[in-house]
Amino acid sequence: MRHLISLTDLTDDDLRTLVARGAEFAAGAVAKPLRDEVVGVYFRRTSTRTRTAFTTGALRLGAQTVTFGPGDLQLNTGETTEDTGRVLSGMLDMLVARTSDATAELRSWAAAGPMSVVNAMTAEEHPTQGLTDLTTLHCHFGHVDGLRVLYVGEGNNSAAALALALTRFPGTELELRTPPGYGLAADVLATAGEQAARSGAKLSEQHDMTALPTGFDVVYTTRWQTTGTSKPDADWRTVFAPFQVSGALWETSPDAVFLHDLPAHRGEEVTAEVLDGPASLAFTQATHKLHSAMAVLEWCRAVHS
């Protein structure tokens, strides 16, 4: 029994195992290791890809699922987080949870008993998105080591997961261009920097779009309005406008592929020309969310060797 709450909890071998197994599921691997297990799927925030991926993935792996929406649990009437965890851990084998609140809540559930807990997104980090991103890169390029990635946009929980995942792979380069005041959290940037120093990766963050390096393998962006959050600056769109991903970026990185965690707002963070163009892997990436979810579910129950 294992948990996936933060990518920082994983060893390098764990991370590579999950990415490789996701690629195996993408290639058609079939397994039913979760037969007779019950997976709870609890989403307090909206979700299309992640909720569908984990529900479908659990069923394909042989488990049964119990789903909870934002108004279903007695947390809404004052039951404590700790009591909720104790109750659920006595009935479920695994809980996949999206809260958009503090990660500490999931850690309290993980400590409650013999129930695996998977972070399907909290305010600080979206670890299963990071695994999906690496699985997509592995499937497309055949490797992750040495890839050069340009991330453009808010330093949100998806960006945090990307930074915490990619910097574990030797020779990778992650160039983050984030709007001023909307960069990676300081602790995430520090941790990713330490990982990069150990692995031989490179990490850089800058708050404008000037003097961009050339020859990236990947250009990545996310929606400007992150799920479950709001921005304190009423004029934030003006601050974000220079960070739109358009075809101009391909003038200096003509062979780059495009990633987006979706949903997308064409005309805001990315142009339709890019999102729907030949370089885009965004919808393939969305499909890999299922394959990555299956790898996570299997790994958490320690049933694949």
N, C-alpha and C positions, 0 to 999 in steps of 0.2 A: 504494500500500500504506500503510495507516494502522493505528493501534492504538486501542483504547478501554480504557484501564487506569484512569483517573480522570476524572471529569467536569471537574476543574480543567485537564485537558489540552486541552479543547475551547475553541474560540472561541465567542463568542455566536452567530455565524452558523452554526457547526457544530451547536450545540445546537438552534437553531430548525429547521435543515434536517432533523435526525434526528427531531424531534417531528412535523414536517409530513409527512415521508415515512412514518412509522409510521401516521399518520392516513390517508394515501393507501392503504396496504396494508389498513387496517381497512375502507376504503370499497370494496375489491375490486380494487385495482390488481394486475396480473399481470405478472411479469417473470421471465426466466431468465438473469440476467447472470452467474451463477456456474457455468455449464455447463463441464465438464471440470476444475473445481477440486475440491480435497479439503479438507474441514474436519474437524479433530480436535476431539472433544468429551471433555474430561477433567474428571471430577468426583470429587474426593476426599471430598466430603460429600454427604449426601442431597439430592435435588431432585426435585420433581414438575413444577413449572411451567417453571423456567428451562431445565432439561435438555431437556424435551420441546419447548419453544419453539425453541431453537436447532437441535435436530436436525431438527425438522419444517421450520423456516424454511430451513435449508440445502438440504434436499431440494426444497422448493417453488421455490427460486431456481435449481435445476439442479445443485447440487453433490452430490458423494458424501461420506459421512461415515464416520469411523473413531472408535469410542468406546473410552474407557479408564475403568475403574473404579479405586477406591482401591488395589487390590492388583496392578494390571497392569503398571506401569512399574518399571524397575530402580532408580528412586529408592528403592524399599523395601529394596534390597540394598546401598545405599551409593553408587550413581552420583551424581555431583554435579548440582546444578541447572543449572550452566552446560553441562556435557556433554549433558545431556538436551535443553536448548534447541538446541544445535548439531545434534544428530541429528534432532530433530523438524522443525527449520526446513529441513532438506535434503529433506524428504519431503512436508510439508504446506504448503498455501497459507495456512491459518489455523488457530489454536488457540483454542478457547473453554474457559476453565479456571475451575473453582471450587475454591478451596483452603481458605478460612477461616483462612489463615495470612497472613503479611505480604505486602503488595502488591509489595515489592521483588523477590520471586521472579518475578512476571510481567514485571517490567521487565527482568530478566536474560534472559528468553526473548525479549522483544521486541528486545533488542540482539543476539541471536544470529545473525540472518540475515533473509532475505526472507520472513518468515512473519508475518502479522498476528496480534496477540494481543488477545483480548477477555476482560476481567475479568467473570466470571459470579458473583463474590462473593469478596471477601477479608475478613479480620478488620476492616479499616478502612472499607471502602466497598462498596456494592452498586450500581454505576453503572447497570447495565441496568435495575434496579428503578426508579431515579429517572427514567430515560427512559420506562419504562412508565407511571409515575404521571403524567408530563406529557402523554404521548399520550392517556391516559384523560381527563384534564381538557380537553385540546384537542378531543377527539371529543365530549365531553358539552356543554361550554360554548361551543365554537367559538373559544376563545382561552384563553391562560394569563395574559396581562397583567391586573393588577388584582384577581386572585382572592385571597380571604382564607382561609387554611388554619389549622386548629387541629390540631396533632399532640399526641397523648396517649400516653405510654408511654416505654419505654427509649430513650435516645439511641444506638441501635445503628447498624449499617452501612446499614440502609435509611433511618433518620432522617438519617444523614450525607448520603446521596445526595440525599434530598429537599431538605435545606437547601442543598447545593451547587448544585442545579439550579434550584430555585424562585427563589432570590434573584438570579438573573440576569435576571429578567423584571420590567420596570418596573411599579411600583404594586402589586406583590404584597405580602401580609402573611403571615408565618409566625409563629405563636404556638406555642412548644413548651412543654408541661407534662410534665416528666420527674421521676421519683422522685429524691429526694436521694441523691447518690452514683452515679447512673446517667444523667447528662446527656450531651450531646454532648461528644466529645473537644475539648479546649481549642483545638487547632489547626484543627479543622473549624469550630468556632464563630467563631474569629477570621477565617478565610477567608470564610465565609459572610457575616459582618458587613461585611467589606471590599467584597464583591460587592454587598451591599444598598446600601451607601453610594454606590457608583458608579451603580447602576441606578435608584435611587429606590425600592427595595423597603424593607420593614420587617421586622426580625427581633428576636424576644424569646424568652428562655428563663426559666422560673420553675419551682421545684421543689415546687409544691403546686397545688391546684385551686381556690384562692380568687380572688375578684375577676376572674373570667373576662370578657373582652370578649364582646360579643354580635354576632349577625348574620354568622357565618362562612358561607362558601360550601361548605366542605369540612371534615369531621372525619375524621382518619386515625389509625389505631393499627396496631401490629404485635404479633406473638406475644411474650409476655414472655420466653420461653426461646429465645434466638436460636440458630439452627443452628450447631453446632460450638463452642458456648461453655457455660460454667457460671458460676455466681455464687458469690463467696467468702462471702457472708453467708447462713448457714443459714436465717435468718428473713426472707429477701428478699420472700416473698409478702405478709407483713404490710406491708412498705414499699410494695409495688406496689398493694395493695388499693384505696386511694383513687383510683387512676388508671384504673379500669375505665370503659370507654365504655358508657353506658346511655342509654336514651331520655330521661333528664332533660336531657341536653345539647341536645336539640332544642326545649326550652321557650324558649330564648333564641336559637336558630339554626334556626327551623322549616323553612327552605328548603335546609338543608345536605344534601349527599350524603355518603355514607360510603365510605371507602376502607380496604382492609386488604390487605397484600401476601400473606397466606395462607402457610402453613396457619394456621387459627384454632383457638383453644380456647374454645368457647362457655362462658360462665360465669366465665372468667378475665379476659382483657383486654377482652372485649366480650360483651354479652349476646346471646342468640339473637334476641331481639326486634329488635335493631339489625342484626346481620349478615344475617338472613334477611328483613328488613323492606323496605318500599318505597323507602327512601332509599339502600339499599346498592347500590353499583356494584362490590362486591368481586369477583364472578365475571366481570363484564364486564372489569374490570381484569386479571384473570388471562388472559383471552383476548387482550387487547391486549399481553400479554407476547410472544406470537407475532409480532404486527405490528411491535412495537418491535425484536425480535430480527432480523427480516428487514431492517429499516432499517439496523441496526448492521452486519450482515454485508455488505450491499450497499455501505454507506459505507466500510467498512474496505478493501474492494478497489477503491474509487474508480471504480465503474462506473456511477454514475448522475449525471446532470447536471441 
